[in-house]
Amino acid sequence: MKIIPAYIKYFTKHIICSLLIMSSFRVILFISTFDKSQTTDPLLIENILQTLFMGIRFDGVIIGYVMILPIVVIGTASVFYKKVRVLMNMVILYLIISYVIIIFMHCVDIPFFKNFGLRLDTSSLIWFDDFGYMINMIIRDWAFLGYFFLFMSLTCLLIFYIIKQRKKITSINHKPISNNKTTRILVNILSVLLFSSLLVLMARGSLSKKTTIKVGTAYFSNNQYLNKIALNPVFSFLYAYKLDLKDISQIDYMKKEKAIDLSKSYLSIPVTDSTLIKNYKTWQSENKDDLTNKNVIIIIMESMGSFKMGKYNGTKNLTPFLNKLIERSLYFDNIYTDGIHTFNGIYSTLFSFPSLYKMQPLEALLNVPHEGIASVLKENGYSTSFFSTHDPNFHNVSGFLKANDFQNIYANYPKKWIVSHNGVPDHKMFEYSIPILNEKFNTGKPFFTVFMTASDHSPHIIPDNIEFNPQTNKLKFQITEYADWSISNFFELASQQEWYDNTIFVLIADHGQNMGHTYDMPLSFHSTPLIIHTPSSQIFDTLHCLGGQIDVAPTVLGLLNIFHENNSMGVNLFTNHRPFMYFSSDNQIGCLDHDYYLIIRPDKKETLYKYYDLNKDDYYDVFRLKVDSMKDYMYSMMQTTQLLNNTDLN
């Protein structure tokens, strides 16, 4: 007599196989990203083993939820029926669909983590809004293509394995475990109860009676990289989805009245630095007539974070032109991007509002009027335009800009120039713009123009037949060198035009890049240069004040001596002081001053780091008053932003 039912043996093998597959993905993720962790933990091996063990717990949660239904259905049917062929066929189909989805999510998770430093969550769905762009990115990038082939290979192996077992598992009751009906029923009942109990325990992920496993459970050490590796991408995605159901974009950190009062007081703090005030007043007094009606060109640089220019021990010598330009410009070296996506950078730089959590503002706020820098300049007689290397409808950029006073959107290039789904190389976009800017200049009106570069985004393609000689031997560095060269080439072309000396050039990143910074919300993704270059000015300086993309428009309008009623969340960095700067990374929030960096995660786990020397010690409990001040600052700003988004203050 066989005591253990055949379906129990089958499902046990299935669970073991599933755990091995998921653990294998975790190992692949670790190996492919380990150099980014920058860990110096002396107990590294022990921590890695702890990560793998913790990962099995999270994998078990997913397996528990997936397997509970088949075991209950088949086990219950086996108590009452001798044959369960039809049900088993349905279970087989259910398992195939479930594990194809799980394998797909694991394959997507690896490049997602590499790019954003986050385990898979619902922010990944943003790419499905532009499905064609996503498919092109996969097809044209070997890294993405490799994960696609991995998914297809594992899917085929899974289907082959299940089909191979089909004959065995669809006849599980042909040889009853006992000729005694009572014994057979009791054995099946006990088997179902015991196995189901095990699956429930796996799904809970915890022996605690009070709570089940949470995202925060993965944070077993101060090494945030290893903590994140422990997570399961299906778990992190479903957790994020659960938060989305609560509509976390409708934040409720403080009462409306308190948020407004705090925001007003914070945004009106005057600058007290004597050198800064002196430089600003000098600029105003010596150049007032010249600055009036100057053209404005803003270049939003794809992924050009300060790390690529050597900040925080980042890679040096990749941007020789930008570094040289800084010496002849006003350079703000403590500026941070709103988020980690291009749409965040476009929105915040041009409209002076932060994005809230996972919100895609160019889509979610399309019907909310925004008085950005284009609107103000248009009211003051400027023409307004935007240049993109590729389809400007991507992420609804074109629609949002046209709805808010951008008169012309340029992206219609000769097809022979197009090299990828990112459109034309940066230098081609710049070359294309020169005759158009000349036409605008010849109208006698000043022009306001924004460029959005894209070459420093995968797939990385360096154009042929150009006067560019990279100094590094890795493509990921060479593409940054090329991006720098293309801007240099644009300045060379622009310097030959009549409008050059009458133009203010503003350069800032849309976001940085996950360069392996110490923290799980990398500053390399948010630290950006802000360069304001005016060829006719001799005022050069490096300014250390805190600021963000949201401050670009008020600062530039201040230089132009254009008065406007500022109803945004940005400030003129020459006249207003920020004690802190805040930003978000989808579902995480960061806030910092000149010394400390606060990270708040969706599971409410909070840490405070002394970031300048990349210290990993958590000072949260040591400086609670500072933490409270940071929270009041960013929460009041975010709460007020939401009120403005909801038109409560119109």
C-alpha positions in Angstrom: 0.0 0.0 0.0 1.3 3.4 -0.9 0.6 5.7 2.0 1.4 9.1 0.3 -1.0 10.0 -2.6 0.6 10.5 -6.0 -0.6 14.1 -6.3 1.2 15.0 -3.1 4.4 13.6 -4.4 3.9 15.5 -7.7 3.1 18.8 -6.0 6.1 18.4 -3.6 8.4 18.0 -6.6 6.8 21.0 -8.2 7.4 23.2 -5.1 11.0 22.2 -4.9 11.5 22.9 -8.6 9.8 26.3 -8.2 12.1 27.2 -5.3 15.2 26.3 -7.2 14.1 28.3 -10.3 13.3 31.4 -8.2 16.5 31.1 -6.2 18.4 30.8 -9.4 17.0 34.1 -10.6 18.1 35.6 -7.3 21.6 34.3 -7.8 21.6 35.7 -11.4 20.4 39.1 -10.1 23.1 39.1 -7.4 26.0 38.1 -9.8 24.9 40.6 -12.5 24.6 43.5 -10.1 27.1 42.7 -7.3 29.7 45.3 -8.4 27.1 48.0 -7.9 26.6 47.2 -4.2 29.9 48.8 -3.2 29.7 46.9 0.0 32.5 46.7 2.6 30.6 44.6 5.1 33.1 42.2 6.8 30.4 39.6 7.2 29.6 39.6 3.5 29.4 35.8 3.1 27.2 35.4 6.1 25.0 38.3 4.8 24.8 36.7 1.4 23.6 33.4 2.9 21.1 35.3 5.0 19.9 37.0 1.8 19.4 33.7 0.1 17.6 32.2 3.1 15.3 35.3 3.4 14.7 35.1 -0.4 13.4 31.5 0.0 10.9 32.8 2.5 9.6 35.3 0.0 9.6 32.8 -2.8 7.6 30.4 -0.6 4.9 33.1 -0.2 4.3 33.1 -3.9 4.4 29.4 -4.2 2.0 29.0 -1.2 -0.6 31.2 -2.8 -0.2 29.6 -6.2 -0.3 26.0 -5.0 -3.1 26.2 -2.4 -5.9 26.1 -4.9 -4.6 23.0 -6.8 -4.0 21.0 -3.7 -7.4 21.7 -2.2 -9.2 21.0 -5.5 -7.4 17.8 -6.4 -7.2 16.6 -2.8 -10.9 17.2 -2.2 -11.9 15.5 -5.4 -9.7 12.5 -4.6 -11.7 12.0 -1.4 -14.9 11.5 -3.4 -13.9 10.4 -6.9 -11.7 7.6 -8.2 -10.7 9.6 -11.3 -9.9 13.3 -11.5 -8.6 13.5 -15.0 -10.6 16.6 -16.0 -9.7 18.5 -12.9 -6.1 17.7 -13.2 -6.0 18.9 -16.8 -7.5 22.2 -15.6 -4.9 22.3 -12.8 -2.1 21.8 -15.4 -3.4 24.7 -17.4 -3.6 26.8 -14.3 -0.1 26.0 -13.3 1.3 26.7 -16.8 -0.4 30.1 -16.9 0.7 31.0 -13.3 4.3 30.0 -13.8 4.7 31.6 -17.2 3.6 34.9 -15.5 6.0 34.3 -12.6 9.0 33.5 -14.9 8.2 36.6 -17.0 8.1 38.8 -14.0 11.5 37.4 -12.8 13.0 38.0 -16.2 11.7 41.6 -16.3 12.9 42.2 -12.8 16.6 41.9 -13.5 16.9 44.7 -16.1 14.4 46.8 -14.1 16.6 46.5 -11.0 19.7 47.3 -13.0 18.2 50.5 -14.3 16.3 51.8 -11.3 17.7 50.0 -8.3 14.2 48.8 -7.4 12.6 45.4 -7.4 9.7 45.1 -9.8 6.7 47.2 -8.9 3.7 48.8 -10.6 5.8 51.7 -11.9 7.1 49.2 -14.5 3.6 49.3 -16.1 4.4 52.8 -17.3 6.3 51.3 -20.2 3.2 49.4 -21.3 1.6 52.7 -22.0 4.0 52.9 -25.0 4.0 49.3 -26.0 5.7 49.9 -29.3 8.6 51.7 -27.7 9.0 48.9 -25.2 9.1 46.2 -27.9 11.7 48.2 -29.9 13.8 48.7 -26.8 13.8 44.9 -26.3 14.5 44.1 -29.9 17.4 46.6 -30.3 19.1 46.1 -27.0 21.1 42.8 -26.6 20.8 43.0 -22.8 17.0 43.1 -22.9 16.9 40.6 -25.7 18.9 38.2 -23.5 16.3 38.2 -20.8 13.6 37.7 -23.4 15.3 34.6 -24.6 15.8 33.4 -21.0 12.0 33.8 -20.5 11.2 31.9 -23.7 13.6 29.1 -22.9 12.4 28.6 -19.3 8.8 28.8 -20.5 9.4 26.0 -23.1 11.2 23.9 -20.5 8.3 24.4 -18.0 5.7 23.3 -20.5 7.8 20.3 -21.6 8.2 19.2 -18.0 4.4 19.5 -17.2 3.4 17.7 -20.4 5.9 14.9 -19.7 4.3 14.5 -16.3 0.8 14.6 -17.7 0.2 10.9 -18.1 1.4 10.2 -14.5 -0.6 12.9 -12.8 -3.8 12.5 -14.8 -4.1 8.9 -13.7 -3.2 9.4 -10.0 -6.2 7.4 -8.8 -5.9 4.5 -11.2 -4.0 2.7 -8.5 -5.7 3.5 -5.2 -3.5 3.9 -2.1 -5.8 1.3 -0.4 -8.6 -1.0 -1.4 -10.3 0.1 1.8 -12.5 3.1 1.0 -12.4 4.4 4.6 -8.6 4.2 4.7 -8.4 6.0 1.3 -10.6 8.8 2.4 -8.8 9.3 5.7 -5.4 9.3 4.0 -6.6 11.9 1.4 -8.1 14.1 4.1 -5.0 14.0 6.3 -2.8 14.6 3.2 -4.9 17.6 2.1 -5.0 19.1 5.6 -1.3 18.7 6.3 -0.2 19.9 2.8 -2.6 22.8 2.9 -1.4 23.8 6.3 2.2 23.8 5.0 1.2 26.0 2.1 -0.7 28.4 4.3 2.4 28.7 6.5 4.5 29.3 3.4 2.0 32.0 2.2 2.2 33.7 5.5 6.0 33.7 5.5 6.1 34.0 9.2 5.4 31.9 12.3 4.2 35.0 14.1 0.5 34.9 15.0 0.2 38.7 14.8 1.7 39.5 11.4 2.6 37.9 8.1 5.7 38.6 6.1 6.1 42.2 4.8 8.5 44.0 2.5 10.2 45.4 5.6 11.0 41.8 6.7 13.7 41.8 3.9 15.6 44.6 5.6 17.6 42.4 7.9 20.8 44.4 7.7 22.2 47.9 7.0 23.2 46.7 3.5 20.2 47.9 1.5 21.5 46.2 -1.6 21.4 42.8 0.0 18.0 43.6 1.6 16.5 44.2 -1.8 18.0 41.1 -3.4 16.1 39.1 -0.8 12.8 40.2 -2.1 10.7 38.3 -4.7 9.7 40.4 -7.7 6.2 39.0 -7.8 5.8 39.8 -4.1 7.1 43.4 -4.5 4.8 43.9 -7.5 1.7 42.7 -5.7 2.7 44.7 -2.6 3.0 47.9 -4.7 -0.4 47.1 -6.4 -2.0 46.7 -2.9 -0.7 50.2 -2.1 -2.0 51.5 -5.4 -5.5 50.3 -4.5 -5.3 52.6 -1.5 -4.7 55.5 -3.9 -1.4 56.6 -2.2 -1.2 59.5 -4.6 -3.9 61.1 -2.4 -1.5 61.7 0.4 -2.7 62.7 3.9 0.3 63.7 5.9 -1.0 66.8 7.5 -4.1 69.1 7.5 -4.6 71.4 4.5 -4.2 74.6 6.6 -1.0 73.5 8.2 0.5 72.3 4.9 -0.2 75.7 3.3 1.1 77.7 6.2 4.4 75.7 6.4 4.9 75.8 2.6 4.5 79.5 2.5 7.0 80.0 5.3 9.5 77.6 3.8 9.3 79.0 0.3 9.8 82.6 1.5 13.0 82.1 3.4 15.4 84.8 2.2 19.0 84.1 1.2 21.5 85.3 3.8 24.7 84.2 2.1 26.4 87.5 1.4 28.5 86.3 -1.5 25.4 84.9 -3.2 23.5 88.1 -2.8 26.4 90.1 -4.0 26.8 88.1 -7.1 23.1 88.3 -7.8 22.9 92.0 -7.3 26.0 92.5 -9.4 24.4 90.5 -12.2 21.2 92.5 -11.9 22.9 95.9 -11.8 25.5 95.3 -14.5 23.5 93.3 -16.9 19.9 94.4 -16.4 19.4 95.9 -19.9 21.3 93.0 -21.6 19.4 90.3 -19.8 16.0 91.7 -20.8 14.6 89.8 -23.7 17.4 87.4 -24.0 16.7 84.1 -25.7 16.5 81.1 -23.4 17.6 77.5 -24.4 17.2 74.7 -21.8 18.9 71.5 -22.6 17.5 68.6 -20.5 20.2 66.0 -20.7 19.3 62.3 -20.7 20.8 60.5 -17.6 23.5 63.1 -17.2 23.7 62.9 -13.4 26.5 64.6 -11.5 28.1 61.2 -10.9 29.1 61.1 -14.5 30.9 64.3 -14.0 32.9 63.0 -11.0 30.7 64.0 -8.0 30.7 61.6 -5.0 33.6 59.7 -6.4 31.8 59.0 -9.7 33.5 58.2 -13.0 35.7 61.2 -14.0 36.7 62.7 -17.3 33.5 61.5 -19.2 32.3 65.1 -19.7 35.3 67.3 -20.6 33.1 69.9 -22.3 30.6 70.2 -19.5 33.3 70.4 -16.9 35.0 73.2 -18.9 31.7 75.0 -19.4 31.2 75.1 -15.6 34.3 77.2 -15.3 32.6 79.9 -17.5 29.1 79.7 -16.0 27.0 79.9 -12.9 27.1 76.4 -11.6 24.8 75.0 -8.9 26.4 71.9 -7.4 23.6 70.8 -5.0 20.7 70.3 -7.3 18.5 67.2 -7.4 16.0 65.8 -9.9 12.4 65.3 -9.1 12.3 61.5 -9.9 14.0 58.8 -12.0 12.0 59.0 -15.2 12.3 61.4 -18.1 8.7 62.6 -17.7 9.6 63.6 -14.1 12.4 65.7 -15.4 10.4 67.4 -18.1 7.5 68.1 -15.8 9.5 69.5 -12.9 12.0 71.5 -14.9 9.4 73.3 -17.1 6.5 73.5 -14.7 8.1 73.8 -11.2 6.1 71.1 -9.5 7.3 67.8 -8.0 5.7 64.5 -9.0 3.8 62.6 -6.3 4.8 59.0 -5.8 4.1 56.9 -8.9 2.1 59.6 -10.7 2.8 60.1 -14.3 2.0 63.8 -14.3 2.1 64.4 -18.1 -0.9 62.0 -18.3 -2.6 62.3 -14.9 -2.6 66.1 -14.9 -3.2 66.8 -18.6 -6.5 68.6 -17.8 -5.0 70.7 -14.9 -3.7 74.0 -16.3 -0.1 74.7 -15.5 1.6 78.1 -15.8 5.1 77.0 -16.5 8.0 78.9 -17.9 6.7 78.6 -21.5 3.4 80.3 -20.5 5.2 83.2 -18.7 7.7 83.8 -21.6 4.9 83.5 -24.2 3.0 86.3 -22.3 6.2 88.3 -22.5 6.5 88.0 -26.3 8.6 84.9 -26.7 8.1 82.1 -29.2 8.1 78.7 -27.5 9.3 75.4 -28.9 10.5 71.9 -27.9 12.9 69.5 -29.7 12.8 65.8 -29.1 15.0 63.1 -30.8 12.1 60.7 -31.1 8.3 60.6 -31.1 7.2 63.4 -28.8 3.9 61.5 -28.1 5.9 59.1 -25.9 4.7 59.5 -22.3 2.2 62.1 -23.6 5.0 64.8 -23.7 3.7 66.5 -26.8 0.1 66.7 -25.6 1.0 68.1 -22.2 3.4 70.7 -23.7 0.9 71.8 -26.3 -1.8 72.2 -23.6 0.5 74.5 -21.7 1.8 77.0 -24.3 4.5 75.2 -26.2 3.7 76.5 -29.7 5.9 74.1 -31.7 7.1 70.5 -31.1 9.9 69.4 -33.5 10.7 65.7 -34.0 10.1 65.1 -37.8 13.6 64.1 -39.0 14.7 62.4 -42.2 14.2 58.7 -41.8 17.8 58.0 -42.8 18.9 59.8 -39.6 16.9 57.5 -37.3 19.1 54.9 -35.6 16.8 53.3 -33.0 13.5 53.8 -31.1 15.2 56.7 -29.4 15.1 58.4 -32.8 18.0 60.4 -34.1 21.4 60.9 -32.4 21.7 63.9 -30.2 24.0 65.8 -32.5 21.6 65.4 -35.4 18.8 66.9 -33.3 21.0 69.9 -32.5 22.1 70.4 -36.1 18.5 70.2 -37.3 17.5 73.0 -34.9 20.0 75.6 -36.0 18.1 76.8 -39.1 14.9 76.8 -37.2 16.3 78.9 -34.4 17.7 81.3 -37.0 14.2 81.7 -38.4 12.8 82.4 -35.0 15.6 85.0 -34.4 14.9 86.7 -37.7 11.3 87.3 -36.6 12.6 89.9 -34.2 11.0 88.1 -31.2 13.1 86.4 -28.5 12.7 82.6 -28.5 12.5 80.0 -25.7 13.6 76.5 -26.8 13.9 73.2 -24.9 16.0 70.3 -26.1 15.4 66.8 -24.7 18.4 64.5 -25.5 18.2 60.7 -25.6 21.4 59.1 -26.8 22.6 58.3 -23.3 19.7 55.8 -23.0 19.7 52.2 -24.0 20.2 51.0 -26.7 23.5 52.9 -26.7 24.4 53.7 -30.3 27.3 55.9 -31.2 26.9 57.3 -34.7 29.5 56.7 -37.4 31.3 59.2 -39.5 31.6 62.0 -36.8 34.5 63.8 -35.3 34.3 62.0 -32.0 37.0 60.0 -30.4 36.1 58.3 -27.1 38.8 58.1 -24.4 37.3 55.0 -22.7 36.8 51.4 -23.8 33.4 50.6 -22.4 30.2 51.5 -24.4 28.4 52.7 -21.3 31.1 55.3 -20.7 31.6 56.1 -24.4 27.9 57.0 -24.9 28.3 59.6 -22.1 31.4 60.9 -23.8 29.4 61.2 -27.0 26.5 63.0 -25.3 29.0 65.5 -24.0 30.6 65.8 -27.4 27.2 66.4 -29.0 26.5 69.3 -26.7 30.0 70.7 -27.4 29.2 70.4 -31.1 25.9 72.3 -30.6 27.7 75.1 -28.8 30.2 75.3 -31.6 27.5 75.7 -34.1 25.5 78.1 -32.0 28.5 80.3 -31.4 28.5 81.0 -35.2 25.0 82.3 -35.1 23.8 85.9 -34.5 21.6 85.0 -31.6 24.4 83.2 -29.6 25.6 86.2 -27.5 22.0 87.2 -26.7 21.1 83.8 -25.3 21.0 82.2 -21.8 21.8 78.5 -21.9 20.6 76.3 -19.1 21.7 72.6 -18.8 20.3 70.1 -16.4 19.7 66.3 -16.4 16.2 64.7 -16.6 17.5 62.3 -14.0 20.7 60.5 -13.2 21.4 56.8 -13.4 21.8 53.9 -11.0 25.6 54.0 -10.8 25.9 51.7 -7.7 25.7 54.3 -5.0 25.8 53.0 -1.5 22.1 53.6 -0.7 19.0 51.8 -2.0 17.7 55.1 -3.2 20.8 56.1 -5.1 21.8 59.7 -5.1 23.4 59.0 -8.4 19.9 58.9 -9.7 19.0 62.3 -8.4 22.1 64.5 -8.2 22.3 66.7 -11.3 24.4 69.6 -12.6 22.6 72.9 -13.1 24.6 75.1 -15.5 23.5 78.6 -16.5 25.8 79.9 -19.2 25.5 83.3 -20.7 28.2 84.1 -23.3 27.9 87.8 -22.9 28.4 87.7 -19.1 31.6 87.6 -17.1 29.9 86.4 -13.9 31.2 82.9 -13.1 30.7 81.2 -9.8 29.9 77.8 -8.2 26.9 78.1 -5.9 26.3 75.5 -3.1 22.7 76.2 -2.3 20.2 73.3 -2.2 17.7 73.2 -5.0 15.9 71.0 -7.5 14.6 71.0 -11.0 11.5 72.7 -9.7 13.6 75.8 -9.1 14.9 76.2 -12.6 12.1 78.2 -14.1 11.8 80.8 -11.2 15.6 81.2 -11.2 15.8 81.8 -14.9 12.8 84.2 -14.9 14.6 86.1 -12.1 17.6 86.5 -14.3 15.5 87.8 -17.1 14.0 90.4 -14.8 10.5 89.1 -15.6 8.0 89.6 -12.8 5.4 86.9 -12.5 3.1 85.7 -9.7 4.8 82.4 -8.7 2.2 79.9 -7.8 4.5 76.9 -8.2 6.6 75.0 -5.7 9.8 76.4 -7.1 11.9 79.3 -5.9 14.5 81.7 -7.3 17.7 80.2 -6.0 19.4 83.6 -5.9 16.9 85.1 -3.5 15.3 82.2 -1.6 16.9 79.6 0.6 15.9 76.0 0.9 16.9 74.3 4.2 16.2 70.9 2.6 15.6 69.4 -0.8 13.1 66.6 -1.4 12.5 64.1 -4.3 10.9 60.8 -5.0 11.8 57.5 -6.6 8.4 56.2 -7.6 7.2 54.9 -4.2 10.2 56.1 -2.1 10.8 59.6 -0.8 14.2 61.3 -0.2 15.0 64.5 1.6 18.4 65.9 2.4 20.3 68.9 3.7 24.1 69.5 3.2 25.0 66.7 5.6 22.2 64.1 6.0 20.0 62.1 3.7 16.6 60.8 4.8 15.0 57.9 2.9 11.3 56.9 3.6 10.2 53.7 2.0 6.7 52.4 1.2 6.8 50.0 4.2 7.5 53.1 6.4 11.1 52.0 7.1 13.1 55.1 7.5 16.8 55.7 7.6 19.1 58.7 8.0 22.6 58.7 6.5 25.5 61.0 6.6 25.8 60.9 2.8 28.7 63.1 1.9 31.3 60.5 2.7 28.8 57.6 1.7 28.5 56.5 5.4 26.2 53.6 5.8 25.5 54.1 9.5 21.9 54.9 10.3 21.5 58.1 12.4 17.7 58.1 12.4 17.4 57.6 16.2 20.3 59.9 17.0 18.9 63.0 15.2 15.1 62.6 15.5 14.6 66.4 15.7 16.3 66.7 12.3 14.2 63.9 10.9 11.1 65.6 12.1 12.1 68.9 10.5 12.8 67.1 7.2 9.4 65.4 7.3 7.6 68.7 8.1 9.3 70.3 5.1 8.8 67.6 2.5 5.3 66.6 3.7 4.0 70.1 3.7 5.4 70.6 0.2 3.9 67.4 -1.1 0.6 68.0 0.6 0.4 71.5 -0.9 1.3 70.1 -4.3 -1.6 67.7 -4.1 -3.9 70.5 -3.2 -2.8 72.5 -6.2 -3.1 69.4 -8.4 -6.7 69.1 -7.2 -7.3 72.8 -8.0 -8.2 73.5 -4.4 -6.1 76.7 -4.5 -7.1 78.0 -7.9 
